[in-house]
Amino acid sequence: MAVAIGPDGAYYVGELTGIPVLPGTANIYRVVPCETDPSKPILAEQARLRGLSTIIDVAFDDDGNLYVLQYGYLDGLGSVVRITPDKDQPGGICAQYQAGLPGETILAGLSQPSSVVVGPDGALYVSNHGASAGAGEVLRVQP
């Protein structure tokens, strides 16, 4: 499971759906603090981002772009996809991100990737070969 705080202050939770990797079965849920009943700590919205595959990690940049690290369903390799929200899309932030799907592949052909983060320089830092002792590496990618 992957979690990141979005530009709207909500939590975005990605599904690690497991094996077999099936296209379009992983979702990202938007979770917000429940303001109407303080005894309920969170509220998971019905609206979600669909059409992704085995989500490993998620991150946002300062412009509101959502980066999703996922496993591929055809080749078993990982990739980083950028989903740029369509700010003219009505229906709230989930609809704006949904309008940006399937997104743009920023980096492909990753083997056992385990994390993505947006650095203070705006570059993406992706850990690759994360499950192989002594073979791990961090890749710097300028999107």
C-alpha positions in Angstrom: 0.0 0.0 0.0 1.2 3.5 -0.9 0.1 6.8 0.8 0.8 10.4 -0.1 -0.7 13.7 1.0 -2.2 15.5 -2.1 -2.3 19.2 -2.9 -5.7 19.4 -1.3 -4.5 18.0 2.1 -6.3 14.6 1.6 -4.5 11.3 1.8 -4.2 9.3 -1.5 -3.9 5.6 -0.9 -2.7 3.3 -3.7 -3.6 -0.4 -3.9 -0.9 -3.0 -4.1 -3.1 -5.6 -5.8 -0.5 -8.4 -5.9 0.1 -11.3 -8.3 -1.1 -12.0 -10.9 -0.7 -8.4 -12.1 -3.9 -7.6 -14.0 -4.3 -4.4 -16.0 -6.7 -1.8 -14.6 -7.4 -3.5 -11.3 -5.4 -1.2 -8.9 -7.1 2.0 -7.7 -6.1 5.1 -5.8 -8.5 6.2 -3.1 -8.8 9.7 -1.7 -9.2 9.7 2.1 -10.1 12.9 4.0 -10.6 13.6 7.7 -14.2 13.3 8.7 -15.4 16.8 9.6 -19.0 16.0 10.5 -18.4 13.4 13.2 -15.1 13.7 15.2 -15.5 10.1 16.5 -14.9 8.9 12.9 -11.3 9.6 12.1 -11.4 9.3 8.3 -13.8 9.2 5.4 -12.9 7.2 2.2 -14.5 8.8 -0.8 -16.3 6.6 -3.4 -14.5 8.5 -6.1 -11.2 7.0 -7.0 -8.6 6.8 -9.7 -9.0 3.6 -11.7 -7.1 1.8 -14.4 -3.7 1.3 -12.8 -1.7 -1.9 -12.2 -0.2 -3.0 -8.8 0.7 0.3 -7.3 3.9 0.4 -5.3 4.2 4.1 -4.4 2.7 7.5 -5.1 4.0 11.0 -4.8 2.9 14.6 -5.7 5.0 17.4 -7.1 4.5 21.1 -6.3 2.4 21.6 -9.5 -0.1 18.9 -8.3 1.1 16.2 -10.7 0.6 12.7 -9.3 3.4 10.2 -9.9 2.5 6.5 -9.7 5.1 3.8 -9.4 3.5 0.5 -10.7 4.3 -2.9 -12.0 3.5 -3.6 -15.6 1.0 -6.4 -16.5 2.7 -7.4 -19.7 6.4 -7.5 -19.0 6.4 -7.6 -15.2 8.6 -4.5 -15.1 7.9 -1.3 -13.2 7.2 2.1 -14.5 6.6 5.7 -13.3 3.5 7.3 -14.7 2.7 11.0 -14.4 -1.0 12.0 -14.1 -1.5 15.7 -14.7 -4.8 16.9 -13.4 -7.2 18.7 -15.8 -8.0 21.7 -13.7 -10.9 22.7 -16.1 -12.6 19.4 -15.5 -15.8 19.8 -13.3 -16.5 17.5 -10.4 -13.6 18.0 -8.0 -10.0 16.9 -7.7 -10.7 13.2 -8.3 -12.4 14.0 -11.6 -9.5 16.2 -12.5 -7.0 13.4 -12.0 -9.3 10.9 -13.7 -9.3 13.1 -16.7 -5.5 12.8 -16.9 -5.5 9.0 -17.0 -3.9 6.9 -18.3 -1.1 9.4 -17.8 2.3 9.8 -19.4 5.0 7.2 -18.8 8.1 9.0 -17.4 10.3 6.0 -16.8 9.9 2.3 -17.8 11.7 -0.9 -17.6 12.3 -0.8 -13.9 13.2 -4.1 -12.1 11.8 -4.5 -8.6 11.3 -0.8 -7.9 10.2 0.0 -4.4 9.7 3.8 -4.0 9.4 7.1 -5.8 9.8 10.6 -4.2 9.9 14.1 -5.6 13.0 15.9 -4.4 13.4 19.5 -3.5 15.0 20.1 -6.9 11.8 18.8 -8.7 13.5 15.6 -9.9 12.1 12.2 -9.2 14.2 9.7 -7.2 13.3 6.1 -7.8 14.7 3.1 -6.0 15.3 0.2 -8.4 16.3 -3.4 -7.6 14.8 -2.8 -4.2 14.4 -6.5 -3.4 17.9 -7.6 -4.4 20.6 -7.4 -1.7 23.7 -5.5 -2.9 22.1 -4.5 -6.3 19.8 -1.6 -5.2 20.2 1.8 -6.8 18.5 5.2 -6.7 17.8 6.7 -10.1 17.4 10.5 -10.6 14.9 11.4 -13.3 14.0 14.9 -14.5 10.4 14.7 -15.6 
